[in-house]
Amino acid sequence: CLSHPELRDSNEAEGKPNDADANNFWGWAISEMTTLAQEMAGQRGMGSIRLLLYAYRTILQSVAQPNGDDASPREEVSTGEESPGDSFSGGAGEPTADRAAKGAAWSRVAIGMLNFVGPAIGRPMDEPDLLVLPLLKQALLHARVPSLLAAGPHGPFWARSVLEKLVSVLTGPVTSQTPLKVVREAVTLVSKFFLQNLQTLQRHDCFGQLWLMVLRLMLQFIKRGSDDHDAELEEVATETLRNLLGVLVSTNILGFVSKSADSTPVWWQMTWDCIEVFIPGFGEDFSKSL
């Protein structure tokens, strides 16, 4: 799969979502990979899960590497502490079309991985190397991913697609009886992916909706911590939300509004109204700290 010419999509297509050849190739490749893993594992369900988790991670990390690098994937996981203005220099010499096509390929595989691992996120697994969220972090927070998704005109579409799938996959565990340890890891995964790709996501016409989607998930994390009397989860989620808001406000993407104002975007008001429902007084306290 990694040596196939379709790995980079078509350079002429520049990562177009409706590239039929790329869609067909990755749909076929993922299906074949799944079938092969199941056949190799036989009746051992965990065996096929192990094979597929590592196969997805290998492909995602390999696609993210600059052209000409060794085929063996390196784990370049971003800390998530970079500001949205930081530039990711890896592979900066690659043509924009190449990076855009690789970003599309990476996104198609990432969505496939999220579809596969979604039901397994909250499932008890005895083997340490089968913990799903750490593997997701290694794959989704690769330091080169933002530069791939930022390339070309279709980057915002792919960044949105992966973010939507990630939020969808994590919403189930936070509202179910998934162990709190798993939920705490999920908080940092979605917040770091959002911040790493903020510049690209901001280019999307529906950025306000994407932010509100992430905000609702963050508030659900806080509510889960409160309902289960888990002070650590509640504190981690609250501080993560404060950090997200701080970045958005400091970069003038979001403004604080205490009551309806005709001159501000609707999603600004919805942001603070939504927060007020879950955490009364948080917005006012946050505005005073600015």
N, C-alpha and C positions, 0 to 999 in steps of 0.2 A: 504493500500500500504506500509506504513512504517513498518508494522509488518510482511510483507511477507518475507519468507526465501531468495528470490531472490534479496532482497535489496542490499546485498553485492556482487552480482554476485556469481561466484563459486570461492572459494579460490584456487582450483586447477588451474583454468584458469588464475589467477593473472591479471585479467582485460584485457584479450585478445580482440582486436577489433572484431575478427571473432567468438566470443563466441555466438553461435546460441541461446542458452537458454536465455542469458542475453538480446540479441538484441530483441528476440521475446517478452520477458516479458515487457521490458520498452516500446517497440512499442505499445503493447496491453494496458498497464497501462495508458500511455499518451492519447491514443485514447479514452479509456473509461472515463477518467477524463474530457476530452473535451466534449464528448457527454453528460455526466451527468451535467456539468455546463450549457450547452446550454438548456437542458431540464428543469433544475431548474429555469433558468432565463426567460424562455419563449421568449417573443418578446423583452425583455429588453437587448439590445446588451451590454450596459455598465455593466449590472449585471453579465453576463457570463465572461466578461473581468476581473472584480473584483475577482470573484471566482477563476479563473484560475491563475491570477497573484499571489494571496496569496497561492494557492495550490503549485505552482512551488516553491515559495520562502520557504515555510515550508519544502518541501521535500529536497531541496538543503541544507538548514541549518541543517536539521536533519541528512542527510547522512554525512555531514562534521564533526559531533560531534564524539568524541572518543567512543568506545564501552563501554557500562555500564553507560553512562551519562543519565540523565533524558531525556525522549522522547521529552519534550517541547524544541523547537529550541531556541537557544540564538543568539542574533545578535552580532557576533564577527567580525566586519568589520575592516580589516586592514587599517591603515592610508595610506599605499602605500609608506611611507617614509623609510621603511626598506631597507638596502642594500641587494644585491643579495646573500651575504654571510651569512646573518642572518639565524639562524635555527628556525623553527617553532616547539616549543617543545610539543604543545598539542597532546596528544595521542601517544607520542614517544614510549610508551611501547607496542603498538599494533604491531603484526607481520607484516612484510613487505607485505605478501600476502594479509592480510586483508585490509591494507591501499591502496594497488594497486587496489584491487577489488572495494573498495569504491570510489577510484578516477575515475574508469571507469564508475561506476553507476552515480556518480555526473556529469561527463561529458556528458553522454547520456541525462540526464534530463536538463542540462544547454543548450545543443544544441536544445532540444525541446522547452525550454522556449524562446530562441532567435528566433527560427522559428516563434513562436506564437506572440511575442511582436514586431517583426520587423516592420510590417505595422503600428503599433500604436505609434511608437516613436515620430513622428512629429505631431500626431493628437491632436487637442485641447481637453483637458479634464478639466472640471470644478472642479471635486472632487480632493482635494489635495492628498488623499491617493491613487489616481490612476495615479499619475505621474510615468511614466515607468522607467526613468533612475535612480531615487533614489532606486526603488525596485531592479533594476538590480545590482546596486552597493552593496546593502545589500546581494544579493545572490552570485555574482561572486567574490567579494573581501573579502569573509570570511577568517579569518586569518589562518584557518586550511587547506584551499584548496592547497596551495603550497606543504605541506608535503604529501598530498594524491597523487598529480600528480607526485611528485618526486619519489614515491615508484614504484619499479618494472621496468621491461624493456620496458613496453608499455606506460609509463608516457609521454614521448615526443610526441607520437602519439596523445594522448588525449589533451594535452596542445595545440598542433598545431590545432587540430580540433576545439576546443572552440575559440581560437584566430582568426582563419580564419572566423568562423561564426560571431564573434563579429565585426570584421572589415567589413565584408560584410553587416551586418545589419546597421552599422553606416555610411557607405559610402553614402547610399541613402539620409539620412537627411542632410548631410553636403553639398551635391550638389543640394539640392532642396530648397524650400522656408520654411523649418522648422524654427521655431523661434530661434533667436540667443541664447536665454537663454538655450534652450535645447542643442544646439551645443556646448556651453561652457562646459556643464556638461559631454558631450561625450568625450571631450579631456582628462579629468582626468581619466575616466573609462578605456579607452583602454591603456593609458600609465601605470596606476597602475597595471592592469592585466599583462601587458608585463613584468614589472620590478619584480613583485612578483614571477613570474614563469620563470624568466630569466635563472636560472641554468638548469631547466628541458628543456626549449626550446632550449638551447644551445647544448643539447645532440642530437638534431634532425639533421639528415643529411642535411636537407634543411634550416638550420637556417638562412643563408644569404638571402634566398627568403622570409622567414617570417619577417625578419627585414625590408627588402625593402618594403614589404606590409604595415607594420606599418608606415614606413617613409612616404610613399606616402599619407597615410591618414592624417598624421600630417601636411604635406605640403598643403593638401586640406583645412584643418582647417585654416591655416594661410591665404591662398588665399581667403577663404570665409570672413574672418575678414577684409581683405584689400578691397575686392570688395564691401562689404556692409558698409565700413567706420566704422567698429566697432573696436575701438582701444583696448577695453578690450579683445575681442576674439583673436585678432591678437597678443597681448602681452602674453596672457595666453598660446596660442599654441606655440609661439616662445620660451618662457621660458621652456615649457614642452619639446620641441624638444632639447633645449640646455641641459636639465637635462638628457634626454635619451642618447644623444651623450656623455655626461660627464661620465656616468656610463659605457658605452661600451668601451670608450677609457681608462678610469682609470683601468678597469679590463683586459685590453689588448685583448679584444674581437674584437675591431675595431681599426684601425690605420688611421692617417690622411695622405692622399696622394694628392699632388697638381697636379700631371700629371700621365699619364699611367706608370705603373711600372710592369714588368713581374714577379717580385718576390712577389707581393701582391695578395691576393684573389680578384677575379673580383668584388665581391659585395662591397669591400671597395671603389674601384674607382667609382662604380655606385652610391654609397651613396653620395659622394661629388659632382659628376656630377649632380645628381638629385636635390640636394640642391641648387647648383649654378644656375640652370634654374629658380627656384622659388624665391630664395633670393640671388641675386648676391653679392658676397663679404663676405657672411656669413661664409663660410668655412675658408677663410684666417683669418678673425677676430677671429674665434673660436680657430684656431691653435695657435694664438699668446697668447690666454688667458690660454693655458695649462701650 
